[in-house]
């Protein structure tokens, strides 16, 4: 069974799949995906007030949700949740 990642396209909002390249190394995006790699969230952290979340983009800029939306033009929260879900699935695979 081939391993794949699932995410949400930040521009059109459609779910997308990343599949391993048939040659072996690296990943290839599915054909219909319109993604700017620098816009994909690479991290998130909850502030000390427990109400404010900061997102880190591909350029390593730490931004609030509103700042992220202004800079990249989409809401990072659904994308980040899809990334977290995929990571949790990977952890569960390795536990077994």
N, CA and C of each residue as an Amber inpcrd file, in Angstrom:
protein
   288
   0.8500000  -1.1890000   0.0000000   0.0000000   0.0000000   0.0000000
   0.8900000   1.2450000   0.0000000   0.6370000   2.1560000  -0.9110000
   1.4550000   3.3650000  -1.0190000   1.0610000   4.3730000   0.0560000
   2.0510000   5.0140000   0.6080000   1.8180000   6.0360000   1.6260000
   1.4080000   7.3300000   0.9290000   0.5030000   8.0770000   1.5320000
   0.0970000   9.3540000   0.9660000  -0.2390000  10.3330000   2.0750000
  -0.1620000  11.6270000   1.7470000  -0.5130000  12.6870000   2.6840000
  -1.7670000  13.3680000   2.1660000  -2.5850000  13.8740000   3.0910000
  -3.8000000  14.5820000   2.7190000  -3.7430000  15.9740000   3.3240000
  -4.1580000  16.9730000   2.5660000  -4.1760000  18.3440000   3.0530000
  -5.3470000  19.1030000   2.4550000  -5.3500000  20.4120000   2.6050000
  -6.3840000  21.2840000   2.0650000  -5.6950000  22.3460000   1.2370000
  -6.1200000  22.5300000   0.0030000  -5.5240000  23.5430000  -0.8570000
  -5.8450000  24.9250000  -0.2890000  -4.8320000  25.7410000  -0.0220000
  -5.0930000  27.0490000   0.5740000  -5.7750000  28.0360000  -0.3630000
  -5.7610000  27.7870000  -1.6390000  -6.3410000  28.7320000  -2.5850000
  -7.7710000  28.3990000  -2.9730000  -8.0470000  27.1130000  -3.2110000
  -9.4030000  26.7560000  -3.6360000 -10.1880000  26.0330000  -2.5430000
  -9.5200000  25.5800000  -1.4690000 -10.1910000  24.9270000  -0.3620000
 -10.4900000  23.4600000  -0.5710000 -10.1040000  22.9050000  -1.7230000
 -10.3560000  21.4880000  -1.9760000  -9.3260000  20.6230000  -1.2500000
  -9.7390000  19.4330000  -0.8160000  -8.7490000  18.5140000  -0.2530000
  -7.8310000  18.0210000  -1.3660000  -6.5880000  17.7320000  -1.0290000
  -5.6770000  17.1950000  -2.0220000  -4.8480000  16.0830000  -1.4100000
  -4.2190000  15.3270000  -2.2760000  -3.4070000  14.1980000  -1.8620000
  -1.9900000  14.3840000  -2.3890000  -1.0100000  14.0760000  -1.5740000
   0.3760000  14.0260000  -2.0110000   0.7470000  12.5560000  -2.1140000
   1.3350000  12.1810000  -3.2180000   1.6770000  10.7820000  -3.4190000
   3.1740000  10.6350000  -3.6380000   3.7480000   9.4960000  -3.2200000
   5.1730000   9.2990000  -3.4790000   5.4220000   9.1670000  -4.9790000
   6.5340000   9.6830000  -5.4180000   6.8860000   9.5540000  -6.8300000
   7.1710000   8.0880000  -7.1330000   6.8720000   7.6770000  -8.3620000
   7.0760000   6.2810000  -8.7250000   8.5570000   5.9180000  -8.7410000
   9.4500000   6.9010000  -8.9060000  10.8790000   6.6440000  -8.9080000
  11.4390000   6.3510000  -7.5350000  10.6890000   6.6250000  -6.4760000
  11.1330000   6.2880000  -5.1400000  11.3120000   7.4740000  -4.2250000
  12.1820000   8.4120000  -4.5340000  12.4890000   9.4990000  -3.6020000
  11.5490000  10.6810000  -3.7820000  11.2260000  11.3360000  -2.6760000
  10.4580000  12.5790000  -2.7110000   8.9700000  12.3590000  -2.8980000
   8.2610000  13.4730000  -2.9500000   6.8100000  13.4650000  -3.0880000
   6.4260000  14.2910000  -4.2880000   5.3260000  13.9440000  -4.9110000
   4.8010000  14.6990000  -6.0450000   3.3700000  15.1200000  -5.7270000
   3.0410000  16.3620000  -6.0170000   1.6770000  16.8440000  -5.8150000
   0.7590000  16.2340000  -6.8620000  -0.4880000  15.9990000  -6.4840000
  -1.4810000  15.6020000  -7.4780000  -1.6650000  16.7440000  -8.4640000
  -2.0780000  16.4220000  -9.6720000  -2.1310000  17.3970000 -10.7500000
  -3.0020000  18.6130000 -10.5190000  -4.1120000  18.4860000  -9.7720000
  -5.0610000  19.5900000  -9.6460000  -4.7280000  20.5540000  -8.5070000
  -3.6290000  20.3510000  -7.8160000  -3.3240000  21.1680000  -6.6480000
  -2.6590000  22.4690000  -7.0530000  -3.1280000  23.5640000  -6.4770000
  -2.5260000  24.8750000  -6.7250000  -1.9510000  25.3770000  -5.4070000
  -0.6970000  25.0660000  -5.1320000  -0.1080000  25.3450000  -3.8320000
   1.1360000  26.2050000  -3.9650000   1.2480000  27.1930000  -3.0910000
   2.4650000  27.9750000  -2.9340000   3.1520000  27.4000000  -1.6980000
   4.2630000  26.6590000  -1.8480000   4.8730000  25.9950000  -0.6920000
   5.2100000  26.9390000   0.4670000   5.5750000  28.1910000   0.1930000
   5.9040000  29.1240000   1.2660000   4.6690000  29.5240000   2.0670000
   3.4840000  29.3440000   1.5050000   2.2580000  29.7220000   2.1950000
   1.7380000  28.6290000   3.1200000   2.1990000  27.3950000   2.9660000
   1.7220000  26.2920000   3.7970000   2.2630000  26.4530000   5.2140000
   1.4230000  26.3500000   6.2330000   1.9080000  26.4700000   7.6090000
   2.9050000  25.3660000   7.9510000   4.0070000  25.7360000   8.5720000
   4.9990000  24.7440000   8.9880000   4.9630000  24.5250000  10.4930000
   4.2140000  25.3440000  11.2170000   4.1150000  25.1830000  12.6570000
   3.0340000  26.0740000  13.2300000   2.6490000  25.7670000  14.4670000
   1.6680000  26.5790000  15.1850000   1.9210000  26.3960000  16.6690000
   1.6560000  27.4460000  17.4400000   1.7960000  27.3230000  18.8950000
   0.7690000  28.2010000  19.5720000   0.3080000  27.7300000  20.7110000
  -0.6580000  28.4540000  21.5160000   0.1020000  29.4060000  22.4310000
  -0.3170000  30.6630000  22.4750000   0.3310000  31.6500000  23.3340000
  -0.0070000  31.3800000  24.8080000   0.6960000  32.0540000  25.6890000
   0.5050000  31.8640000  27.1320000  -0.9230000  32.1600000  27.5830000
  -1.6280000  33.0490000  26.8760000  -3.0050000  33.3680000  27.2610000
  -3.9920000  32.2490000  26.9150000  -3.5180000  31.1960000  26.2460000
  -4.3170000  30.0270000  25.8690000  -5.4590000  30.3550000  24.9070000
  -5.4770000  31.5420000  24.3440000  -6.5320000  31.9150000  23.4000000
  -5.9610000  32.3370000  22.0500000  -4.6900000  32.7110000  22.0140000
  -4.0690000  33.1980000  20.7880000  -3.1490000  32.1320000  20.2080000
  -3.3660000  31.8130000  18.9310000  -2.5040000  30.8490000  18.2610000
  -1.6620000  31.5900000  17.2330000  -0.3920000  31.2800000  17.1700000
   0.5190000  31.8460000  16.1710000   0.8570000  30.7490000  15.1740000
   0.9020000  31.1050000  13.9030000   1.2420000  30.1760000  12.8290000
   2.5710000  30.5860000  12.2240000   3.3770000  29.6040000  11.8280000
   4.6540000  29.8590000  11.1800000   4.5050000  29.4410000   9.7260000
   4.8120000  30.3640000   8.7980000   4.7000000  30.0230000   7.3840000
   6.0060000  29.4350000   6.8680000   6.0500000  29.1070000   5.5840000
   7.2340000  28.5090000   4.9780000   8.4420000  29.4110000   4.9610000
   8.2430000  30.7030000   5.1510000   9.3530000  31.6600000   5.2200000
   9.7910000  31.8940000   6.6640000   9.2620000  31.0800000   7.5810000
   9.5860000  31.1230000   9.0120000   9.1210000  32.4110000   9.6930000
   8.0660000  33.0310000   9.1760000   7.4640000  34.2070000   9.8200000
   6.3620000  33.7260000  10.7560000   6.3740000  34.2040000  11.9910000
   5.3510000  33.8510000  12.9690000   4.2470000  34.9040000  12.9040000
   3.0220000  34.4550000  12.6260000   1.9030000  35.3660000  12.3950000
   0.6550000  34.9030000  13.1410000  -0.1920000  35.8690000  13.5190000
  -1.5030000  35.5080000  14.0480000  -2.3610000  35.0280000  12.8730000
  -3.4970000  34.4460000  13.1890000  -4.3960000  33.9440000  12.1440000
  -4.8010000  35.0690000  11.1850000  -5.1300000  36.2220000  11.7190000
  -5.5480000  37.3540000  10.8880000  -4.3990000  37.8610000  10.0090000
  -3.1990000  37.9620000  10.5830000  -2.0290000  38.3960000   9.8080000
  -1.7260000  37.3980000   8.6900000  -1.8680000  36.1210000   9.0050000
  -1.6250000  35.0650000   8.0210000  -2.6080000  35.1990000   6.8610000
  -3.8810000  35.4490000   7.2000000  -4.8980000  35.6010000   6.1560000
  -4.6030000  36.8070000   5.2690000  -4.1610000  37.9090000   5.8490000
  -3.8340000  39.0960000   5.0680000  -2.6340000  38.8550000   4.1600000
  -1.6020000  38.1800000   4.6960000  -0.3720000  37.9690000   3.9370000
  -0.5330000  36.9230000   2.8470000  -1.1570000  35.7900000   3.1650000
  -1.2330000  34.6800000   2.2140000  -2.5990000  34.5090000   1.5600000
  -3.6250000  35.1800000   2.0740000  -4.9350000  35.1560000   1.4310000
  -5.8010000  33.9410000   1.7400000  -5.4740000  33.1760000   2.7650000
  -6.3150000  32.0400000   3.1550000  -6.1660000  31.7990000   4.6400000
  -7.1290000  31.0630000   5.1920000  -7.1500000  30.7390000   6.6180000
  -6.2160000  29.5500000   6.8720000  -5.1780000  29.7100000   7.7130000
  -4.2340000  28.6140000   7.9310000  -4.7530000  27.5020000   8.8400000
  -5.8120000  27.7590000   9.6000000  -6.2830000  26.7870000  10.5840000
  -6.7230000  25.4540000   9.9600000  -7.5710000  25.4320000   8.9190000
  -7.9580000  24.1340000   8.3430000  -6.7620000  23.3710000   7.7650000
  -5.8280000  24.1020000   7.1720000  -4.6420000  23.4570000   6.6090000
  -3.8060000  22.8630000   7.7380000  -3.6190000  23.6300000   8.8210000
  -2.8280000  23.1410000   9.9390000  -3.4880000  21.9270000  10.5860000
  -4.8170000  21.9320000  10.7000000  -5.5200000  20.7850000  11.2840000
  -5.3260000  19.5360000  10.4210000  -5.3350000  19.6950000   9.0820000
  -5.0990000  18.5570000   8.1860000  -3.6750000  18.0240000   8.3540000
  -2.7080000  18.9220000   8.5230000  -1.3210000  18.5080000   8.7380000
  -1.1950000  17.7640000  10.0600000  -1.8190000  18.2910000  11.1210000
  -1.7750000  17.6120000  12.4270000  -2.4130000  16.2300000  12.3630000
  -3.5350000  16.1140000  11.6470000  -4.2170000  14.8250000  11.5130000
  -3.3050000  13.8270000  10.8130000  -2.6550000  14.2530000   9.7410000
  -1.7490000  13.3700000   9.0210000  -0.5910000  12.9350000   9.9210000
  -0.0290000  13.8650000  10.6750000   1.0780000  13.5210000  11.5760000
   0.6400000  12.5120000  12.6330000  -0.5520000  12.7020000  13.1820000
  -1.0710000  11.7660000  14.1870000  -1.2450000  10.3730000  13.5860000
  -1.7310000  10.3150000  12.3450000  -1.8750000   9.0220000  11.6680000
  -0.5200000   8.3440000  11.4960000   0.5060000   9.1320000  11.1730000
   1.8490000   8.5730000  11.0100000   2.3810000   8.0410000  12.3400000
   2.1270000   8.7590000  13.4220000   2.5640000   8.3030000  14.7460000
   1.8830000   6.9830000  15.0940000   0.5820000   6.8840000  14.8030000
  -0.1570000   5.6540000  15.0950000   0.3930000   4.4800000  14.2810000
   0.7990000   4.7290000  13.0300000   1.3800000   3.6750000  12.2060000
   2.6670000   3.1490000  12.8230000   3.4990000   4.0640000  13.3230000
   4.7940000   3.6660000  13.8740000   4.6630000   3.0110000  15.2490000
   3.5820000   3.3080000  15.9700000   3.3570000   2.6760000  17.2630000
   3.0370000   1.1880000  17.1100000   2.3630000   0.8630000  16.0200000
   1.8940000  -0.5200000  15.8120000   2.9920000  -1.4870000  15.5090000
